[in-house]
Amino acid sequence: KPAEEKKVEVKKAPAKKTAAKKAEEKPAEEKKAPTKKTATKKAPAKKAAAKKTTVKKTTTKKATTKKMTKEEQYAKLSVDTCFDLAKAMSMDVTRDSIIQQLVLNPDVKSVAQDLVNKYQLRGKFKFEEDGYDEDLVEVLVSKVYATADIKPQKAEDLQADVDHALNYKYTDVAQAFAPDYGLNINRVAIPVNPYDVFRCDVPNLSTSLYFVVNDTFYDKELPKTHLPEGVYAGGLKAFTEQYPEIASKYYGKAAPSSKDGIIALNTMLAQDGFVVYVPKNVVVERPIQLVNIFRSDVDTMANRRVLVIMEPHSEAKLLVCDHSIDDVKFLATQVVEIFAEEGARFDYYDLEESSESTTRFSSVHVKQAASTNVLVNGITLTNGLTRNNYYVELNGEYAESTLCGMSVLDKEQQMDTYSHITHAVPNCTSNELFKNVLNDHAVGVFSGRILVKEDAQKTAAYQTNRNLCATREARMYSKPQLEIYADDVKCSHGMTTGQLDENALFYMQSRGIPRDEARMLLSVAFTSDVIDHVRLEALKDRLHKLVEKRFRGELAKCAGCRICK
């Protein structure tokens, strides 16, 4: 009997290995190490060990799909979605840049909108494998459609939205809005009569002069010049009361507040503004001039609106001048909407001569119909921090758009320019030219995009950016872009950044011109082609003189202006 018991034990040992091989094969061998102790203590516990091994497999699988909290899912989903979208569209961005931009726009609705478009771009997205609740995604998407009128976008439109979120790289918006600015919510009258203290007349140029003090149209005294019948130039508040149907048709339609937080803030806080309305077939010969004056004893924020409505085959010119009187901090948000109906011609000139303590965020939105001609020219001579956005849409055939701008910067001044021109139909032309001259520690930024859609054949689009850094400490960042979906177009874009030509300086010095004078003359010549686009001869001559004074270091005074004296 003892011998038989030994035989049984000998047979049991290999039988144990054979059963384990049949049950688990190689995975069981890998899992055998942690189950040895149990096997030595109790031989009959083979089935229990096998069950434990299966449980361990399940727990390992669950660990890879560990559920996050709702807060973690919201935060991570925002970053992952935007980053995956950027990769899907072959955009050169990093996760850090996505996170920085999401700080500016952490709205859950935006995340859900990205998800909607993500389904379109990449098909089914495996949320479960990434640890998200699929019902959470459905809730987000349905919440968007339930609370806002959002339609799925095309891929190029979505890319434009993502690009918009990334184009504030060199401008700290949070820091610009950080000071405790005062708001004139109760519309307290400012004790100043601009017609008594301000004369901004350009020699040999007669204009219809109007004023906006901070963000309120000054209507206590109006210019004596008479405009053609049917033409309106005046306050936004009065215009909405006098022409409610026209105001509701155009106001806020070119500058949607859903895509830009600063535009949304301006739309919410703006209580007045300036309107130019020119009826059909009316030509306004005399230029209209609007002077924006900052006047306050405390740090102040102003929210300005400008609405221009040009009905078919009408013509007009608008000159806007920005001035700051006091030395306190000023913050201006400005939204300009320009509608040019079929055959209309319109010139918009923007001259900024503010103070170093003034911060300005301006957005100009232009919508052009067929056979229109619109010129936008922005010139900054003195400022603190300026951000100019330009959006131009050519929606009718044979429309022509000219977009120009220049700045002269020194000390710690900063100019940030963003432009987006959309060619939506065939046979349209756009010309874009921006120049910057930077001294000391000034910073300049240019980011321009031209979008030519599939149907926009026979398009001619040209973009040029030229920059002059007069010191080693000055910085210029430029990003010209072309996005073309049509195959029969003439498009070009180019950018150069450099310093003054030493050979040219040496040549001028050899002719007896002092070095500082030679630098000034070359700088003036560098910016002259932007001013040459001005289609008012008297204004063009005046701007040449103002730019020369600016380079000489003199205070650029307007003719007859008592404030600048």
Buried (B, 14 or more C-beta within 10 A) or exposed (E): EEEEEEEEEEEEEEEEEEEBEEBBEEEBEEBBEEBEEBBEEEEEBBEEBBEBBEEEEEEEEEEEEEEBEEEEBBBBBBBBBBBBBBEBBEEEBEEEBBBBBBEEBEEEBBBBBBBBBBEEBEEEBEBEEBBBBEEBBEEBBEEBEEEEEBEEBEEBEBBBBBBBBBBBBBBEBEEBBEBEBEEBEEEEEBEBEBBEEBBBBBEEBEBBBBBBBBBBBBEEEBBEEEBBEEBBBBBBBBBBEBBEEBBEEBBBEBBEBEBBEBBBBBBEBBBBBBBBBBBBEBEBEBBBBBBBBBBBEEBBBBBBBBBBBBBBBBBBBBBBBBBBBBEBBBBBBBBBBBBBBBBBBBBBBBBBBBBBBBBBBBBBBBBBBBBBBBBBBBBBBBBBBBBBBBBBBBBBBBBBBBBBBBBBBBEEBBBBBBBBBBBBBBBBBBBBBBBBBBBEBBBBBBBBBBBBBEEBBBBBBBBBBBBBBBEEEBBBBBBBBBBBEBEEBEBEBEBEBEEBEEEBBEEBEEEEBEEEEBBBBBBBEBBBBBBEBBBBEBBBBBBBEBBBBBBEEEEBEBEEBEBBE
